[in-house]
Amino acid sequence: FYVPNAVTFNGDGINDYFHPRFTGVQEIKGWVFDRWGNVCYTYSNLDDKWDGKIKGEVVKQDVYVYKFIFKDLKGKKHEKVGHVTVLK
């Protein structure tokens, strides 16, 4: 399980998506929250990527919290919570 700690969302082709990488995972649910606890993005499968937009607008530079709940190939449930910094 790898989660980047920073993204830019500036359209330059580098770090333009918040896309955690999973190995040996069969099922995932995840969320990205702003500092007030509002859901910015919801993950429902391994290919989901957040483009940094909420209602068509790119989010501002800030720190966002993520939470992922996933099952490994043996069916064991795991939870990962952390933060990602959005830079401009």
PyMOL commands that set and color helices and strands:
alter all, ss='L'
color gray80, all
select strands_A, chain A and resi 6-7+25-33+39-43+53-54+57-58+62-72+77-86
alter strands_A, ss='S'
color yellow, strands_A
deselect
rebuild
show_as cartoon
